[in-house]
Amino acid sequence: STQSTWAALSASLVSFGMKHIFGVGKKAPVSSLSGTSAVLEKRGDSLDQKIAKLDKELMGYREQMKKVRPGPAQNRLRQKAMHLLKQKRMYEQQRDGLSAQQFKLDNLQFTTETMKATVDQVACLKDTAKVMKRDMKKINIDDIESLQDELADLYEDSQDIQEILGRQYGVPDEIDEDDLEAEFAALGDELMESSDASYLDAELPAGPSVPTTEPGGQNHPEETDPERLEQQLGLGL
């Protein structure tokens, strides 16, 4: 029993020393959908670059084959072009596979985000319903109706007060508008007649008389009378 105890203690010490020296192994972090999709996209971009490079080399071989006569040299160029074309097909297949995988991951990520948003919306609706139920308990519909009726009565009372304050004293309650129109029209006629009469009654000052004799002729005695001339000129007292 003593030996087994010492053996177990030694094993635990050895294990502790190994962990202390080399460290405790940690679990690899779980990759997210977005991270994995980004890795696939990066690999797809790399394959696209390789395919573009092969296309450029194939165009070069094609131009060389046009300049070389049919024979061994042209056959060698054709073999090289066929080898590059096989590589291009392989890269294209790999790129298509990566694109399909990335598309699947993107759909999963969209579905996951949609579900998460739905859960958040449901939780928000539940919280809102709780708040509304709690606040509705504080509201009494009968009290609101009574308040509305009271406000309507107060508004009517206010209108009555304004009408009472706007009353005028000494003014007949009922006045015929036709009589007022006739009186107004008659008043206008009287004003026009009075203004025309005053204009006609105004005396104009007497002006000098126009001589009736021609130059060189003899004047009558009444026309050369000094007193008469003074009266005609308005100089007489």
Salt bridges, closest charged atoms under 4 A:
ASP48 OD1 - ARG95 NH1 3.14
ASP55 OD1 - LYS88 NZ 2.58
ASP96 OD1 - ARG95 NE 3.94
ASP135 OD1 - ARG134 NE 3.82
